[in-house]
């Protein structure tokens, strides 16, 4: 009797193999299936979670008007804002629903809503700065 390996079965790549992706969702219904874009290139799940959180925080602040009650801010965001979700992260992925009450009740600081500084599309590769010898 010989030990033969099981036949090769192709599987879908996991997020750890392809990199984490954040999906931006248009809550106003203006995009096909609500999807604006999928953003990749995150260093790890913590990076993807931080980006999604800051992106949604900024979206909520763009929907906030002076003097609006938290419920009004939430209604405006659900009508005109953008949500974010981490694809294939399961329970480890950040979810806006867990923080909406706090986000709508308290205005964000500029740092809390600055998703641009952690946007992987803006990250520069180290080897781009190196000059050939």
C-alpha positions as a printed NumPy array, in Angstrom:
array([[  0.   ,   0.   ,   0.   ],
       [  1.42 ,   3.376,  -0.937],
       [  0.564,   6.729,   0.487],
       [ -0.707,   8.919,  -2.29 ],
       [ -1.464,  12.552,  -1.71 ],
       [ -5.07 ,  13.623,  -2.129],
       [ -5.927,  15.124,  -5.507],
       [ -5.278,  18.844,  -5.833],
       [ -8.399,  20.896,  -5.292],
       [ -8.148,  24.566,  -6.236],
       [ -9.57 ,  26.894,  -3.633],
       [-10.433,  30.535,  -3.586],
       [ -7.544,  32.695,  -2.391],
       [ -7.927,  33.959,   1.155],
       [ -7.51 ,  37.564,   2.235],
       [ -4.157,  36.691,   3.775],
       [ -2.988,  35.515,   0.333],
       [ -4.347,  38.406,  -1.705],
       [ -4.345,  41.213,   0.86 ],
       [ -7.24 ,  42.698,   2.749],
       [ -9.811,  44.683,   0.787],
       [-12.226,  47.369,   1.954],
       [-15.463,  47.842,   0.037],
       [-16.923,  51.353,  -0.069],
       [-20.722,  51.36 ,  -0.243],
       [-22.849,  54.268,  -1.456],
       [-25.844,  54.52 ,   0.869],
       [-27.68 ,  56.929,  -1.438],
       [-28.245,  54.198,  -3.994],
       [-26.339,  56.001,  -6.736],
       [-23.906,  53.18 ,  -7.469],
       [-24.615,  49.788,  -8.978],
       [-25.483,  47.418,  -6.109],
       [-24.339,  50.215,  -3.792],
       [-20.672,  49.439,  -4.458],
       [-18.48 ,  52.448,  -5.146],
       [-15.123,  50.646,  -5.146],
       [-12.994,  47.961,  -3.556],
       [ -9.685,  49.168,  -2.154],
       [ -6.767,  46.787,  -1.671],
       [ -3.16 ,  46.96 ,  -0.588],
       [ -3.635,  47.029,   3.179],
       [ -0.682,  45.857,   5.247],
       [ -2.845,  43.79 ,   7.597],
       [ -6.354,  43.536,   8.987],
       [ -5.696,  46.258,  11.577],
       [ -4.758,  48.654,   8.753],
       [ -7.936,  47.786,   6.819],
       [-10.055,  48.21 ,   9.97 ],
       [ -8.507,  51.599,  10.777],
       [ -9.049,  52.817,   7.213],
       [-12.695,  51.703,   7.136],
       [-13.381,  53.333,  10.503],
       [-11.814,  56.67 ,   9.521],
       [-13.542,  56.606,   6.112],
       [-16.985,  56.139,   7.658],
       [-16.216,  58.692,  10.376],
       [-15.396,  61.25 ,   7.672],
       [-18.516,  60.372,   5.703],
       [-20.681,  60.943,   8.783],
       [-19.027,  64.308,   9.432],
       [-19.692,  65.394,   5.84 ],
       [-23.384,  64.654,   6.489],
       [-23.478,  66.552,   9.799],
       [-25.023,  70.055,   9.803],
       [-24.692,  72.537,  12.641],
       [-27.218,  71.939,  15.392],
       [-28.372,  68.568,  14.088],
       [-29.435,  65.968,  16.628],
       [-27.701,  62.559,  16.475],
       [-30.807,  61.   ,  14.908],
       [-30.791,  63.647,  12.154],
       [-27.099,  63.035,  11.484],
       [-27.767,  59.298,  11.213],
       [-30.682,  59.855,   8.836],
       [-28.577,  62.148,   6.639],
       [-25.712,  59.633,   6.563],
       [-28.052,  56.753,   5.712],
       [-29.46 ,  58.833,   2.851],
       [-26.304,  60.428,   1.458],
       [-23.235,  58.891,   3.083],
       [-20.846,  56.059,   2.393],
       [-20.25 ,  52.953,   4.469],
       [-17.224,  50.639,   4.431],
       [-16.805,  46.942,   5.083],
       [-13.778,  44.688,   5.195],
       [-14.21 ,  41.82 ,   2.769],
       [-13.721,  38.267,   4.059],
       [-12.821,  39.44 ,   7.577],
       [-15.7  ,  37.762,   9.367],
       [-16.108,  38.774,  12.994],
       [-12.635,  40.365,  13.042],
       [-13.624,  43.053,  10.537],
       [-14.7  ,  46.488,  11.733],
       [-18.421,  47.267,  11.301],
       [-19.931,  50.715,  11.305],
       [-23.097,  49.497,  13.047],
       [-21.083,  48.967,  16.237],
       [-20.147,  52.649,  16.481],
       [-22.885,  54.638,  14.744],
       [-24.492,  55.848,  17.966],
       [-21.208,  57.292,  19.211],
       [-20.225,  58.694,  15.802],
       [-23.51 ,  60.528,  15.353],
       [-23.616,  61.801,  18.953],
       [-20.061,  63.21 ,  18.99 ],
       [-18.318,  65.162,  16.235],
       [-15.012,  63.697,  15.096],
       [-11.623,  65.311,  15.461],
       [ -9.657,  65.926,  12.259],
       [ -7.381,  62.981,  13.136],
       [-10.303,  60.577,  13.643],
       [-11.586,  61.253,  10.15 ],
       [ -8.267,  61.422,   8.284],
       [ -8.446,  58.266,   6.2  ],
       [ -6.225,  59.768,   3.511],
       [ -3.015,  59.373,   5.53 ],
       [ -3.589,  55.623,   5.852],
       [ -4.956,  55.067,   2.334],
       [ -2.855,  52.255,   0.81 ],
       [ -3.246,  53.837,  -2.641],
       [ -1.09 ,  56.726,  -1.396],
       [  1.61 ,  54.611,   0.206],
       [  5.015,  54.909,  -1.418],
       [  7.206,  51.882,  -1.959],
       [ 10.602,  52.119,  -0.261],
       [ 12.445,  50.961,  -3.366],
       [ 11.065,  53.895,  -5.391],
       [ 13.242,  56.265,  -3.384],
       [ 16.416,  54.282,  -3.945],
       [ 18.706,  55.309,  -6.764],
       [ 20.751,  52.745,  -8.689],
       [ 24.41 ,  52.58 ,  -7.775]])
